[in-house]
């Protein structure tokens, strides 16, 4: 076991379990910034104030020997002995502003920063662009409204003194959000459900939200609560299989068996929010995603893991499903969610 592994093991023994994703990010970040190990590890491994306190307790305080993590020279030693307060200020530089938070991965935020992100998400208004309806309405120009023009002629003694026109009316296109709530998506679940709440708030009559795990759960009803925190509490009160495995293919198959023939799916803008991790039969998922893309107007796949450095999708179910999506978006920052809002409205 090398020094880095010993340090991770020590953190876990003190109650800070960064998880494999954060550890992988730390390895990549250390390779890019080897001269600043403390700052790099503190930023990548900690996700809350409690994590920061545990980390600071494990890492030797300023002025004491760095016994936990190796130092290879005077430059690293000075970087490892930066004052805690200064390091915290630098690690959170820009986090207090909307611009700083907008480009940070939401899984690396503190609780206070998550609260600010929740406020920013509530200001989004995800809504699909209106589509032409079968109904027609009066217009200043366009196709001649022969029936109304003829009636007007009869009332005026047969003189066609005014030609009336008509055009197709427009109505909002439906929006369907399918949110993966499995264990691998846990760092993003709250943010994605809040995005779903913002979408339901913007178009309650034309938006549906479902959770996908080992089964599907309709969340639209609880998300109708006007207050976002109340909506999250109502969603949490539902019987669920969250934070477990996921069987995306079979679950989508069962979902389509129930909903494929309804207006919820047909001609809707469909957004699948998932990292594509599949514990079920991986051959089922691509077929169901293909069916979704045929039923809807457009299919958008949002994968928060896509925003990580050097990420490459390797799951065969995911790689074979992505060609059926018109757009592949990361969704790991507030900026990415704003981009998603723009794509939905196109």
C-alpha angles and dihedrals in degrees: 000000000000127000094266092053090047090052093050090048090051091050090052092049088056093051103266109118106178095185127225095286094055091044090052090049090050092054091051093046093049090053089054097042107025092155093065105047098153095049092044095049094043091053098044101038100042124077103166142025089262089056090050091052092050091047092050090049092053097041110073113258120252114289096023125102115275098240097157103057126030121255118205102187148350092280092058092043092057091047091052093051098055112138111266095234093050091047092051091050092050093045090054096039108145093006092113091060125073090235093057094047094044094070100039124100105253092223090066097053129110121239092260091051091048089055090054091048089051089055092050092049090052088060092058117097108201107191132151120242114264117262131210114273129215088242122087131217138191116279140178091239140001130079114010113254096224097182097052092040090053092049090052090050092053091052091051098049096268097303113136093216094148131034115207123207136202138197137185113274121231132230133183116276113236120257122211120190118193108190122195107221099180124131095266090058095047096109089058103034097095093046093048093048090050088052087052090051090052089052093049090048091051094049113009094167095050105035131085128183126194131180118223123204126118084329136012123259126191110230101174095100097055091042091060087081107113094220112072095214091049089050091051090050090050091050091048090054092061119100103257147164095221125155092023131099124302134228098192097169098050092039092052089046091054091044092053091046087062104032109023094096095050131088088247088080107018113097090349128138100250120203118190111195108194144116088227096240106157127190093175132065104321093202092066099060100066092051092051093046089051089052091049091052091052094049097046132061093240135351121220121189117205116193116176090196088064089075094062120102114268093000114165121179108236102164105110092215091056097042091051092047100050096073088067092059119088091207134027112199132175102221094189097121136042088250089056090051090051088052089051089053090054093048092050090052094051 
